[in-house]
């Protein structure tokens, strides 16, 4: 028990130290550049605010102060007036309905709108609610849902008369306490109650589709019509030029039929100079014409068919391709690929449709298109070989989709067929699925030289063990010095620990292995382990990194090979379960002092080079944190004694 407790304290200390170093380095970090737009045209960005229509935007009036309205509709007080109606529509879409029925949130907002109109009428043209004395307050109190407990005077106090109205009064921030004090002191009460005007997209009349809401206006139409709210939210996220064109050419009645698809996948649609900008640029327009059924140079009809085809799956395909860089687009939109890959995605059944839930149903598709590694010869890189991924798809599974592609894989003979299969099974969204398996092994190979990439046996082993140990694989992508032998040994040790029959012992053993690996990662990231001592790397005489040597985790000795289980105490014992930093042949830290024991490990974990390269001054920043962790360890020691 002591060893596990000490190890956990080491991990906490190391974690705090790493966070401190990350914080310091972040001050000097350069902010990441914006993502590169996929199309070559500079006008592709959907954030353009340039409009062809120079007429001022129409405005809609919201009853009552904007602050109260934002409180009731769960919208930030820091937004601009232009963002009010789009965010209202978004909240109606996301939180307003459940099972086709209004939620409590939406019911309260509608009640508030009714109460706000009553207060607005009471305020009159001057937009100020005025109560001259206690006797004059009766009408206001009825609207607010309160009444006087007793007659006016120094002891006057308010109590709830209508619980629903009283809740709205408090939740909207009405100054009820000031009113009560004025009534008690017999003074006049005045509070501003102005209506608020905010801009609306396009024309007011376009958004009043339901005759029942014609007298109430745009805000109530959005609150009472979820499809209209979804269309408003979708159109607000399109660039101005594209939105204006679609609104004028298709109109709200046609667009509302595709509102769910526009909501999910419309933000990447862009119309410029009478044509739709398609992924792949002008060179792929003919391929898109064949796929959609109409040329991108007929933008209204192209967009209409894009939204309607296959219940939105084609729009999802268009959207994901629009988000990747030009190199990836060039591969996926090539004439021989575009139709073929889309057919694989669509499959025989379009259900479930891609707009059914609150989130995109196929994140694996975008990740595959964005991260697929294209070799210099224009062919996709396949980790291991084709047979590895045939085996992955042929494994026993409950997924009918994966089973179908497993049967198709028998005839695969080139890398493009593997990519086609991965697109086909990308609709299986489970994290242990084949697509995430393929992507993880792709990342491991990405930055490695050709001779150091995963060989076939290692790739097959990684793919086989991915459902069990896939969470640990990022370490192999981060440290390229971990060669095939290194990867294989880790998986062998992990598998041997996972076969321990005793559940508690197995959990402890795997935890210790992961903890040791975590400590090794911290030290390697901080530069505490020189490249010459990384597993699988031999240094040349001149100090430069050499070729991979025989793998051995020389900087870490895991518990796996030396585990033995004592059935009587059900405890896991290790002959050597702690991390050992070896500089040359000595068991010592880089400054020559022993690194054993809690203090030595905590000092080592708290030491890393400063961002400016001037020594190890950052070590002092982590020392207080390590001392606090040590104090916690000592305080909890009695609870861990056996």
Backbone torsions as a table, in degrees:
resi	resn	phi	psi	omega
1	UNK	NA	-36.1	-179.5
2	UNK	-63.7	-40.1	-177.2
3	UNK	-63.9	-40.0	179.6
4	UNK	-67.8	-39.0	179.6
5	UNK	-64.8	-44.2	-179.9
6	UNK	-64.8	-41.1	-179.6
7	UNK	-62.9	-41.2	179.2
8	UNK	-63.5	-36.0	177.3
9	UNK	-67.0	-39.6	176.0
10	UNK	-57.2	-44.0	-177.5
11	UNK	-64.3	-42.8	179.2
12	UNK	-61.9	-43.9	179.4
13	UNK	-62.1	-44.9	180.0
14	UNK	-63.7	-38.5	178.6
15	UNK	-63.3	-44.1	178.4
16	UNK	-63.9	-40.3	179.4
17	UNK	-63.0	-43.5	-179.6
18	UNK	-63.7	-39.7	178.1
19	UNK	-62.8	-41.7	179.6
20	UNK	-62.0	-43.7	179.0
21	UNK	-65.1	-39.7	177.8
22	UNK	-62.5	-39.2	179.8
23	UNK	-63.1	-43.2	-178.6
24	UNK	-65.8	-42.6	-178.0
25	UNK	-67.9	-27.5	-177.3
26	UNK	-66.6	-23.7	179.7
27	UNK	-64.8	-34.6	-177.5
28	UNK	-98.8	6.2	-176.7
29	UNK	-76.3	148.5	176.7
30	UNK	-89.1	130.9	-179.9
31	UNK	-59.0	142.5	-179.3
32	UNK	-64.4	145.1	178.9
33	UNK	-71.8	152.6	178.3
34	UNK	-60.9	150.2	179.9
35	UNK	-61.2	141.4	-179.0
36	UNK	-70.7	134.8	177.1
37	UNK	-71.7	147.6	-172.7
38	UNK	-78.2	-37.6	-176.5
39	UNK	-86.0	152.1	-177.5
40	UNK	-72.3	-23.5	-177.7
41	UNK	-71.4	136.3	-179.6
42	UNK	-68.5	-22.5	-177.3
43	UNK	-82.6	8.2	-175.6
44	UNK	-68.5	-23.4	-172.3
45	UNK	-62.3	130.2	178.1
46	UNK	-77.7	0.2	-178.8
47	UNK	-89.2	2.9	-178.6
48	UNK	-61.3	136.7	-180.0
49	UNK	-110.9	11.4	-178.8
50	UNK	-80.9	129.8	-178.7
51	UNK	-118.4	144.8	176.4
52	UNK	-76.3	-18.5	-177.3
53	UNK	-100.2	113.9	-176.9
54	UNK	-88.5	-0.3	-179.9
55	UNK	-70.2	146.7	-178.6
56	UNK	-65.5	148.3	-179.6
57	UNK	-68.7	143.2	174.8
58	UNK	-73.4	154.6	-176.9
59	UNK	-121.7	152.8	177.1
60	UNK	-120.9	145.0	-177.6
61	UNK	-97.0	130.6	175.9
62	UNK	-106.0	125.3	-178.6
63	UNK	-66.0	135.6	175.8
64	UNK	86.8	173.2	-179.6
65	UNK	-63.4	146.6	179.6
66	UNK	-63.6	-35.2	-178.7
67	UNK	-59.0	-44.6	-179.9
68	UNK	-66.3	-41.0	179.9
69	UNK	-63.0	-42.9	179.8
70	UNK	-65.8	-37.7	176.5
71	UNK	-60.0	-45.9	-175.7
72	UNK	-72.0	-28.4	-177.1
73	UNK	-99.1	9.3	176.2
74	UNK	60.1	45.2	179.1
75	UNK	-117.5	142.2	-178.8
76	UNK	-60.6	145.0	177.0
77	UNK	-74.8	-9.8	-173.7
78	UNK	-94.8	3.1	-176.1
79	UNK	-78.8	165.2	176.4
80	UNK	-87.6	161.1	178.4
81	UNK	-57.2	-33.6	-179.4
82	UNK	-65.5	-20.1	-176.9
83	UNK	-93.3	-6.0	-172.6
84	UNK	-64.2	-56.3	-176.0
85	UNK	-68.4	-40.4	175.2
86	UNK	-58.3	-42.5	-179.0
87	UNK	-73.6	-30.5	173.1
88	UNK	-62.4	-46.3	179.1
89	UNK	-60.9	-40.4	178.9
90	UNK	-61.1	-44.6	-178.4
91	UNK	-67.7	-32.2	175.3
92	UNK	-65.4	-42.6	-179.8
93	UNK	-65.5	-45.1	-173.0
94	UNK	-81.0	-35.3	-170.7
95	UNK	-127.2	-1.0	-171.8
96	UNK	-85.4	-24.7	-174.5
97	UNK	-137.0	144.1	175.5
98	UNK	-141.9	120.6	-176.2
99	UNK	63.7	29.1	179.7
100	UNK	80.5	1.4	-179.0
101	UNK	-115.9	146.1	-179.9
102	UNK	-62.6	139.7	176.4
103	UNK	-82.1	170.9	177.8
104	UNK	-60.3	-35.8	177.2
105	UNK	-56.7	-49.6	-177.0
106	UNK	-69.5	-37.2	177.4
107	UNK	-60.5	-44.7	-179.9
108	UNK	-65.2	-37.9	178.3
109	UNK	-63.8	-42.7	178.7
110	UNK	-65.2	-40.3	176.1
111	UNK	-62.6	-40.2	179.1
112	UNK	-62.6	-42.0	179.3
113	UNK	-58.8	-40.0	178.2
114	UNK	-66.3	-43.5	179.3
115	UNK	-64.8	-40.9	-179.6
116	UNK	-63.2	-36.1	178.1
117	UNK	-67.8	-37.6	177.2
118	UNK	-64.6	-43.2	178.3
119	UNK	-67.4	-35.1	177.8
120	UNK	-64.0	-40.8	177.5
121	UNK	-65.9	-37.4	178.6
122	UNK	-66.9	-34.3	179.8
123	UNK	-70.0	-30.7	177.4
124	UNK	74.9	-166.1	-177.3
125	UNK	-65.8	-28.9	179.2
126	UNK	-73.5	-11.2	178.0
127	UNK	56.6	37.5	176.9
128	UNK	-135.9	126.7	175.4
129	UNK	-82.9	120.4	-176.0
130	UNK	-121.8	128.7	174.3
131	UNK	-125.0	115.1	-173.8
132	UNK	-75.5	-35.6	-179.1
133	UNK	-157.2	-177.0	-175.8
134	UNK	-62.7	-41.1	-178.0
135	UNK	-66.7	-23.4	-176.7
136	UNK	-85.2	-1.2	-171.6
137	UNK	-92.0	-2.9	-171.6
138	UNK	-60.7	-43.9	-178.0
139	UNK	-65.7	-42.9	179.1
140	UNK	-62.3	-42.3	-178.2
141	UNK	-64.7	-34.9	177.9
142	UNK	-63.8	-43.1	179.3
143	UNK	-64.0	-38.8	-177.8
144	UNK	-77.9	-15.3	179.8
145	UNK	86.3	24.4	-179.8
146	UNK	-125.7	169.1	175.2
147	UNK	-152.0	163.7	177.4
148	UNK	-79.5	135.8	176.9
149	UNK	-66.3	-36.4	179.6
150	UNK	-146.0	-175.8	-175.5
151	UNK	-64.6	165.5	-179.5
152	UNK	-61.6	153.3	179.5
153	UNK	146.0	-172.5	-177.3
154	UNK	-61.6	-23.3	-178.4
155	UNK	-99.7	13.0	-178.8
156	UNK	-61.9	136.9	178.7
157	UNK	-148.3	151.5	-177.9
158	UNK	-100.5	145.5	174.3
159	UNK	-136.4	160.7	-176.0
160	UNK	-71.3	130.8	173.8
161	UNK	-108.7	-37.0	178.8
162	UNK	-131.3	110.1	-172.6
163	UNK	-61.7	-39.4	-178.8
164	UNK	-65.3	-47.1	179.4
165	UNK	-66.1	-39.2	-179.9
166	UNK	-63.6	-38.5	177.6
167	UNK	-62.2	-44.6	179.0
168	UNK	-62.4	-38.2	179.9
169	UNK	-61.0	-46.1	-179.2
170	UNK	-71.4	-45.1	-174.6
171	UNK	-67.4	-29.6	-179.6
172	UNK	-84.6	-6.3	175.8
173	UNK	85.0	25.0	177.3
174	UNK	-67.1	138.6	-176.1
175	UNK	-74.4	69.1	-176.0
176	UNK	-67.7	-37.5	-179.3
177	UNK	-62.8	-39.2	177.9
178	UNK	-65.7	-38.4	177.7
179	UNK	-63.8	-44.7	-179.6
180	UNK	-62.6	-41.1	179.0
181	UNK	-65.3	-40.5	178.7
182	UNK	-64.3	-40.7	178.9
183	UNK	-66.2	-37.0	-179.1
184	UNK	-68.8	-35.8	-177.5
185	UNK	-92.4	-3.0	178.9
186	UNK	71.6	26.5	-179.5
187	UNK	-102.3	158.2	175.1
188	UNK	-66.1	151.4	177.9
189	UNK	-120.9	127.2	178.3
190	UNK	-134.6	133.6	174.7
191	UNK	-144.5	132.5	178.0
192	UNK	-63.8	139.6	176.3
193	UNK	-140.0	69.9	-176.6
194	UNK	-82.7	149.5	168.7
195	UNK	-78.4	163.0	-174.9
196	UNK	-123.7	132.5	177.6
197	UNK	-104.8	130.7	177.8
198	UNK	-131.0	149.1	-179.4
199	UNK	-70.2	152.0	179.8
200	UNK	-123.3	147.6	177.0
201	UNK	-67.6	133.1	173.3
202	UNK	62.1	-128.0	-176.7
203	UNK	-111.2	148.7	179.4
204	UNK	-59.2	-42.2	-175.1
205	UNK	-66.2	-23.4	-179.0
206	UNK	-67.6	-24.1	-173.2
207	UNK	-98.9	-1.4	178.0
208	UNK	-101.7	82.9	-176.0
209	UNK	-85.4	-31.7	-175.9
210	UNK	-96.3	125.3	-178.2
211	UNK	-61.0	-28.3	180.0
212	UNK	-64.8	-26.9	-178.3
213	UNK	-99.8	5.7	-174.7
214	UNK	-59.9	-37.3	-178.5
215	UNK	-82.3	-11.7	-177.1
216	UNK	-95.2	-30.1	175.7
217	UNK	103.1	-170.7	-171.1
218	UNK	-67.2	-42.9	-176.0
219	UNK	-60.0	-46.0	-179.6
220	UNK	-70.0	-30.3	175.6
221	UNK	-63.7	-42.0	178.1
222	UNK	-65.5	-41.0	-178.4
223	UNK	-68.4	-29.5	-172.9
224	UNK	-105.4	-0.3	-178.9
225	UNK	-133.7	100.2	-175.7
226	UNK	-64.0	-34.1	178.8
227	UNK	-68.1	-39.6	177.2
228	UNK	-66.1	-39.6	177.7
229	UNK	-62.1	-40.8	-179.5
230	UNK	-67.3	-37.1	176.9
231	UNK	-65.7	-42.6	179.8
232	UNK	-61.7	-44.9	-180.0
233	UNK	-63.5	-39.8	179.7
234	UNK	-67.1	-45.3	-177.7
235	UNK	-67.4	-30.7	-179.1
236	UNK	-68.5	-18.9	-178.3
237	UNK	-97.5	0.1	175.9
238	UNK	-89.8	153.8	176.8
239	UNK	-67.0	154.5	-169.7
240	UNK	-59.7	-44.7	-176.8
241	UNK	-63.9	-43.5	179.3
242	UNK	-66.9	-43.8	-180.0
243	UNK	-61.6	-43.9	179.1
244	UNK	-61.9	-43.1	-179.0
245	UNK	-63.1	-48.3	-178.3
246	UNK	-65.1	-37.2	-179.0
247	UNK	-65.8	-38.7	-177.7
248	UNK	-79.6	-34.1	-175.3
249	UNK	-87.1	-36.9	-178.9
250	UNK	-101.2	-37.1	179.0
251	UNK	82.4	160.3	-176.0
252	UNK	-64.6	-31.7	-177.0
253	UNK	-67.0	-35.0	177.0
254	UNK	-81.2	-39.4	-177.4
255	UNK	-66.6	-32.9	-176.8
256	UNK	-66.6	-22.9	177.1
257	UNK	-67.9	-29.3	178.8
258	UNK	-106.3	20.1	-176.3
259	UNK	-57.0	-44.4	179.5
260	UNK	-61.2	-39.3	179.6
261	UNK	-69.8	-41.8	176.6
262	UNK	-60.9	-38.6	-179.7
263	UNK	-60.5	-47.9	-177.4
264	UNK	-77.5	-42.7	-165.0
265	UNK	-127.5	11.9	-175.9
266	UNK	-86.7	-17.7	-172.3
267	UNK	-68.3	-18.4	-179.8
268	UNK	-96.1	-1.6	176.1
269	UNK	-78.1	130.2	-177.9
270	UNK	-140.1	128.1	179.0
271	UNK	-111.6	125.1	178.5
272	UNK	-139.4	134.7	174.5
273	UNK	51.6	40.7	174.5
274	UNK	78.2	19.2	176.3
275	UNK	-149.8	156.6	176.4
276	UNK	-84.6	131.4	175.4
277	UNK	-80.3	113.3	-174.1
278	UNK	-102.1	152.5	174.3
279	UNK	-58.3	134.8	-177.0
280	UNK	97.4	-9.8	176.7
281	UNK	77.3	-167.9	-175.3
282	UNK	-62.9	-28.2	-179.6
283	UNK	-65.4	-19.8	-179.2
284	UNK	-104.1	7.2	-176.6
285	UNK	-61.8	-39.5	179.3
286	UNK	-64.9	-37.7	178.1
287	UNK	-65.1	-40.7	177.3
288	UNK	-68.1	-34.2	176.7
289	UNK	-60.8	-43.8	178.9
290	UNK	-66.2	-34.5	-176.4
291	UNK	-76.7	-44.0	-176.3
292	UNK	-84.5	-33.0	-178.7
293	UNK	103.8	0.4	178.6
294	UNK	-154.4	150.9	-176.0
295	UNK	-71.6	144.1	173.5
296	UNK	-60.6	-14.8	177.9
297	UNK	-81.8	0.9	167.2
298	UNK	-114.8	76.3	-164.5
299	UNK	-61.9	-39.8	-177.3
300	UNK	-63.3	-48.0	-179.4
301	UNK	-69.3	-36.3	179.3
302	UNK	-61.5	-48.4	-178.8
303	UNK	-65.4	-40.7	-179.6
304	UNK	-59.7	-44.8	179.8
305	UNK	-72.8	-35.6	178.5
306	UNK	-59.5	-42.6	-178.5
307	UNK	-71.1	-31.8	-172.6
308	UNK	-88.9	-25.4	-170.8
309	UNK	-70.2	131.8	174.9
310	UNK	54.5	38.4	175.3
311	UNK	57.6	24.0	176.1
312	UNK	108.3	-6.2	-178.1
313	UNK	-67.5	-34.7	177.2
314	UNK	-67.7	-38.5	176.7
315	UNK	-64.0	-37.8	177.1
316	UNK	-64.1	-40.0	178.1
317	UNK	-63.8	-45.0	177.5
318	UNK	-60.7	-42.8	-177.1
319	UNK	-64.4	-46.6	-177.7
320	UNK	-67.3	-39.1	178.0
321	UNK	-66.6	-29.7	179.1
322	UNK	-68.8	-21.4	-173.7
323	UNK	-93.0	-12.9	-177.6
324	UNK	-91.0	166.9	-176.4
325	UNK	-75.1	173.1	-172.6
326	UNK	-66.0	-33.5	178.8
327	UNK	-63.2	-45.2	178.9
328	UNK	-67.5	-39.9	178.1
329	UNK	-59.8	-43.2	-177.5
330	UNK	-58.8	-35.7	179.3
331	UNK	-73.8	-49.9	-172.9
332	UNK	-74.5	-23.8	-178.4
333	UNK	-100.3	6.4	174.4
334	UNK	-57.8	143.8	-176.3
335	UNK	-51.4	-35.3	-178.1
336	UNK	-78.5	-9.6	-175.9
337	UNK	-108.6	-39.3	-166.9
338	UNK	-56.6	-55.4	-179.1
339	UNK	-66.9	-41.1	-176.9
340	UNK	-63.5	-45.5	-178.9
341	UNK	-70.1	-36.3	178.5
342	UNK	-66.0	-40.3	177.1
343	UNK	-59.5	-36.9	177.4
344	UNK	-65.3	-41.3	178.9
345	UNK	-65.4	-46.2	-176.4
346	UNK	-65.4	-44.9	-179.0
347	UNK	68.5	-158.1	-179.0
348	UNK	-90.4	-14.2	-173.3
349	UNK	-139.0	125.1	-178.7
350	UNK	-85.8	-4.2	178.2
351	UNK	-90.4	145.5	-2.8
352	UNK	-71.5	145.1	-177.6
353	UNK	-69.0	153.9	-172.7
354	UNK	-77.6	6.6	178.1
355	UNK	-121.8	15.9	-173.4
356	UNK	-72.0	-38.1	-172.4
357	UNK	-109.3	-175.8	-177.2
358	UNK	-80.0	-15.8	-177.6
359	UNK	-125.9	159.3	179.4
360	UNK	-59.9	135.9	-175.4
361	UNK	-83.0	-9.0	-172.3
362	UNK	-136.1	63.7	178.2
363	UNK	-65.0	-26.0	179.8
364	UNK	-62.3	-30.9	179.7
365	UNK	-63.1	-48.4	179.3
366	UNK	-63.3	-43.7	-179.4
367	UNK	-62.8	-37.9	179.5
368	UNK	-66.9	-45.0	179.8
369	UNK	-67.3	-34.3	-177.1
370	UNK	-79.7	-33.0	-170.7
371	UNK	-111.0	-1.6	176.8
372	UNK	-59.4	129.6	-177.6
373	UNK	-87.4	121.7	179.0
374	UNK	-100.8	121.5	-179.9
375	UNK	-73.5	162.2	-179.7
376	UNK	-55.4	-26.2	179.5
377	UNK	-82.3	4.4	178.1
378	UNK	86.4	0.5	179.5
379	UNK	-96.5	147.2	177.9
380	UNK	-69.8	144.2	178.0
381	UNK	-82.5	128.6	179.8
382	UNK	-113.1	113.8	178.6
383	UNK	-59.3	133.8	-177.2
384	UNK	76.1	-109.3	173.4
385	UNK	-157.3	-177.3	-175.8
386	UNK	-64.1	-37.4	-176.9
387	UNK	-62.6	-31.7	178.2
388	UNK	-57.4	-42.4	-174.6
389	UNK	-84.5	-21.7	168.0
390	UNK	-61.5	-46.0	-179.7
391	UNK	-62.7	-39.3	180.0
392	UNK	-60.5	-44.6	-177.0
393	UNK	-75.4	-19.9	-178.0
394	UNK	-89.9	-3.1	179.7
395	UNK	-66.8	157.8	179.2
396	UNK	-63.0	131.2	-176.8
397	UNK	-152.4	156.4	175.7
398	UNK	-87.7	-6.2	-177.1
399	UNK	-85.0	121.0	177.1
400	UNK	-65.6	-35.4	-179.0
401	UNK	-63.5	-47.6	179.7
402	UNK	-66.3	-37.4	178.9
403	UNK	-61.6	-41.3	179.7
404	UNK	-63.6	-43.1	179.7
405	UNK	-72.1	-27.3	174.4
406	UNK	-63.2	-38.1	177.3
407	UNK	-69.4	-36.5	179.6
408	UNK	-70.0	-26.1	-172.6
409	UNK	-68.0	-12.8	-178.1
410	UNK	-58.9	-29.6	-177.8
411	UNK	-96.1	8.8	-178.2
412	UNK	-68.8	137.2	178.9
413	UNK	-140.9	-2.8	179.8
414	UNK	-142.7	160.1	-175.2
415	UNK	-60.8	-32.8	-178.0
416	UNK	-64.3	-29.6	176.8
417	UNK	-68.7	-33.0	176.2
418	UNK	-65.9	-44.4	177.8
419	UNK	-61.3	-42.4	177.2
420	UNK	-57.7	-43.5	179.0
421	UNK	-65.9	-39.3	178.8
422	UNK	-65.4	-38.3	175.3
423	UNK	-63.8	-40.0	-179.4
424	UNK	-62.6	-38.2	-178.2
425	UNK	-94.0	4.0	-179.7
426	UNK	-65.4	-20.4	178.2
427	UNK	-73.8	-10.0	170.0
428	UNK	-85.1	102.4	-165.1
429	UNK	-90.4	7.3	-178.6
430	UNK	-69.5	140.5	-174.8
431	UNK	-65.6	-17.8	177.4
432	UNK	-93.8	10.1	-176.3
433	UNK	-72.2	171.2	-176.0
434	UNK	-61.2	-35.5	-176.7
435	UNK	-65.2	-46.6	179.8
436	UNK	-67.3	-32.0	173.9
437	UNK	-61.9	-49.2	180.0
438	UNK	-62.5	-43.6	-178.8
439	UNK	-64.8	-38.0	-179.4
440	UNK	-65.8	-43.8	178.9
441	UNK	-68.8	-30.8	174.9
442	UNK	-63.2	-41.3	179.7
443	UNK	-67.4	-34.7	177.4
444	UNK	-62.8	-38.1	-177.8
445	UNK	-82.5	-16.6	-164.8
446	UNK	-55.8	-51.2	-173.5
447	UNK	-98.2	9.4	-178.7
448	UNK	-90.0	145.7	173.9
449	UNK	-64.2	158.0	-174.0
450	UNK	-56.0	-40.5	-178.7
451	UNK	-76.0	-9.2	-177.6
452	UNK	-109.5	6.0	179.1
453	UNK	-74.5	168.7	-176.6
454	UNK	-60.7	130.9	173.7
455	UNK	-82.7	173.6	-173.6
456	UNK	-62.7	-47.6	179.8
457	UNK	-61.3	-39.9	-179.5
458	UNK	-69.1	-42.8	178.1
459	UNK	-61.3	-40.9	178.6
460	UNK	-65.0	-40.0	179.1
461	UNK	-66.1	-44.1	178.0
462	UNK	-61.6	-45.3	-179.0
463	UNK	-64.3	-36.8	-179.8
464	UNK	-68.6	-39.8	-175.3
465	UNK	-92.0	1.7	-176.1
466	UNK	-56.1	-44.1	179.3
467	UNK	-59.5	-28.8	-178.9
468	UNK	-88.4	-46.5	-169.3
469	UNK	-120.1	13.6	-176.4
470	UNK	-58.6	-28.2	179.8
471	UNK	-65.0	-20.5	-179.3
472	UNK	-91.4	-10.2	-173.4
473	UNK	-64.8	-29.0	-179.6
474	UNK	-54.9	-24.9	178.7
475	UNK	-64.2	-31.9	179.3
476	UNK	-73.9	-28.8	176.4
477	UNK	-77.1	-29.8	-177.7
478	UNK	-77.8	-40.6	-176.9
479	UNK	-110.2	100.6	-175.1
480	UNK	-71.6	-16.0	178.9
481	UNK	-70.4	-14.1	177.7
482	UNK	-77.9	103.8	-172.7
483	UNK	-87.7	-171.8	-175.8
484	UNK	-59.6	-40.9	-180.0
485	UNK	-65.7	-37.1	179.0
486	UNK	-63.6	-47.0	179.8
487	UNK	-61.6	-45.2	-178.1
488	UNK	-62.6	-39.7	-178.7
489	UNK	-66.9	-41.7	178.7
490	UNK	-58.0	-47.4	-178.0
491	UNK	-65.5	-35.0	177.9
492	UNK	-64.0	-45.7	178.9
493	UNK	-64.1	-46.1	-178.8
494	UNK	-61.5	-40.5	179.7
495	UNK	-66.7	-38.5	179.3
496	UNK	-64.8	-38.5	177.8
497	UNK	-68.7	-35.2	-178.0
498	UNK	-70.7	-13.8	179.9
499	UNK	-94.0	1.6	176.2
500	UNK	-63.4	128.5	-173.6
501	UNK	-72.7	-34.0	-179.2
502	UNK	-73.6	119.6	-172.7
503	UNK	-62.8	-46.8	-178.6
504	UNK	-66.2	-41.4	178.6
505	UNK	-64.5	-40.5	178.7
506	UNK	-62.5	-41.9	179.4
507	UNK	-63.5	-43.8	179.0
508	UNK	-63.7	-42.4	-176.7
509	UNK	-65.5	-45.7	178.8
510	UNK	-65.4	-35.6	177.7
511	UNK	-64.1	-40.3	178.9
512	UNK	-68.3	-37.8	177.0
513	UNK	-62.8	-45.5	-179.8
514	UNK	-65.9	-37.6	179.2
515	UNK	-64.4	-44.2	177.5
516	UNK	-61.7	-41.3	177.9
517	UNK	-63.5	-39.5	178.4
518	UNK	-63.7	-40.9	176.8
519	UNK	-64.1	-41.5	178.5
520	UNK	-60.5	-41.4	179.1
521	UNK	-62.0	-43.5	-179.8
522	UNK	-59.4	-47.5	-177.4
523	UNK	-67.4	-38.2	179.2
524	UNK	-67.2	-40.0	179.3
525	UNK	-66.4	-34.1	-178.3
526	UNK	-82.3	-1.4	-179.5
527	UNK	79.6	13.1	179.7
528	UNK	-74.9	-18.9	176.6
529	UNK	-110.6	109.4	-179.3
530	UNK	-61.5	155.9	178.9
531	UNK	-56.6	-33.0	-178.3
532	UNK	-66.4	-18.8	-178.4
533	UNK	-106.2	0.6	175.9
534	UNK	-67.9	149.8	-179.6
535	UNK	-58.8	132.5	173.0
536	UNK	81.8	8.5	-179.3
537	UNK	-123.6	129.3	177.2
538	UNK	-109.7	135.3	179.0
539	UNK	-86.0	143.3	173.4
540	UNK	-79.5	172.7	-178.7
541	UNK	-64.9	-29.8	-178.8
542	UNK	-83.1	2.7	176.8
543	UNK	93.1	-4.5	179.3
544	UNK	-83.1	161.8	-178.9
545	UNK	-72.4	139.8	-178.6
546	UNK	-106.0	-157.8	-178.5
547	UNK	-82.8	160.8	-180.0
548	UNK	-59.1	132.8	176.0
549	UNK	-100.9	-178.8	177.7
550	UNK	-60.4	128.0	-175.1
551	UNK	-70.8	134.3	161.9
552	UNK	-153.7	137.1	-179.8
553	UNK	-74.0	75.8	-172.4
554	UNK	-71.2	-17.6	-179.6
555	UNK	-97.5	-1.6	179.9
556	UNK	-150.2	134.7	176.9
557	UNK	-116.6	109.2	-176.2
558	UNK	-81.9	165.0	-176.0
559	UNK	-76.8	-16.4	-169.2
560	UNK	-51.1	-58.7	-174.2
561	UNK	-68.1	-17.7	-174.2
562	UNK	-113.5	17.7	-179.3
563	UNK	-74.2	143.2	167.9
564	UNK	-144.2	142.1	-173.6
565	UNK	-106.7	125.0	176.2
566	UNK	-93.5	104.0	-176.0
567	UNK	-59.5	-33.6	-174.2
568	UNK	-64.8	-42.6	-177.1
569	UNK	-101.9	-7.0	-179.0
570	UNK	54.6	35.9	-178.7
571	UNK	-112.7	153.6	177.6
572	UNK	-99.8	126.1	178.8
573	UNK	-112.2	144.2	176.9
574	UNK	-125.1	139.7	173.1
575	UNK	-73.5	-33.6	177.6
576	UNK	-151.7	98.1	-172.7
577	UNK	-112.4	5.6	-179.8
578	UNK	-109.2	160.3	-177.7
579	UNK	-77.3	142.4	-179.6
580	UNK	-124.3	120.2	176.8
581	UNK	-91.7	123.7	-175.4
582	UNK	-118.5	117.3	175.0
583	UNK	-107.6	105.4	-171.6
584	UNK	72.3	-121.3	179.9
585	UNK	-112.0	9.7	-174.7
586	UNK	-104.8	143.5	176.4
587	UNK	-89.0	77.4	-173.6
588	UNK	-151.2	160.3	175.8
589	UNK	-78.5	174.7	-173.4
590	UNK	-66.0	-19.8	179.4
591	UNK	-96.3	10.3	174.2
592	UNK	91.5	-7.9	-179.6
593	UNK	-92.4	156.8	-177.7
594	UNK	-63.1	140.3	179.0
595	UNK	-103.8	10.1	-179.1
596	UNK	-84.6	161.4	179.9
597	UNK	82.8	165.3	-176.3
598	UNK	-63.7	-44.3	-177.9
599	UNK	-62.3	-43.9	-179.9
600	UNK	-62.9	-43.2	179.6
601	UNK	-66.4	-41.5	-178.3
602	UNK	-66.2	-38.2	176.5
603	UNK	-65.3	-39.6	179.9
604	UNK	-65.4	-43.2	179.6
605	UNK	-67.1	-25.2	-178.9
606	UNK	-89.4	8.4	-176.6
607	UNK	-114.1	125.0	172.1
608	UNK	-152.4	158.8	-179.3
609	UNK	-65.9	142.9	176.2
610	UNK	-69.1	153.9	-179.1
611	UNK	-58.5	-29.9	-178.6
612	UNK	-86.0	2.2	177.5
613	UNK	76.9	11.3	-176.0
614	UNK	-97.0	62.3	172.4
615	UNK	84.1	-154.2	-170.9
616	UNK	-118.6	43.1	-177.3
617	UNK	-65.1	-21.7	-178.7
618	UNK	-69.2	-15.3	-177.9
619	UNK	-56.6	-37.8	-176.7
620	UNK	-66.4	-26.7	-179.3
621	UNK	-66.9	-34.0	-176.3
622	UNK	-87.4	-17.9	-174.7
623	UNK	-58.4	-45.9	178.6
624	UNK	-58.7	-39.0	178.9
625	UNK	-63.5	-42.2	179.2
626	UNK	-64.5	-38.1	178.2
627	UNK	-65.2	-38.1	178.1
628	UNK	-65.1	-40.6	178.1
629	UNK	-63.4	-40.0	177.7
630	UNK	-62.4	-39.1	177.4
631	UNK	-62.2	-40.6	177.6
632	UNK	-63.8	-40.9	178.7
633	UNK	-59.9	-46.3	-178.2
634	UNK	-66.2	-37.3	-179.4
635	UNK	-67.3	-32.8	-176.8
636	UNK	-91.6	-3.2	-175.4
637	UNK	-53.2	-42.8	-178.9
638	UNK	-59.5	-27.9	-176.8
639	UNK	-78.1	-14.4	-177.2
640	UNK	-104.4	-6.5	-179.7
641	UNK	-68.0	139.4	178.3
642	UNK	-91.3	NA	NA
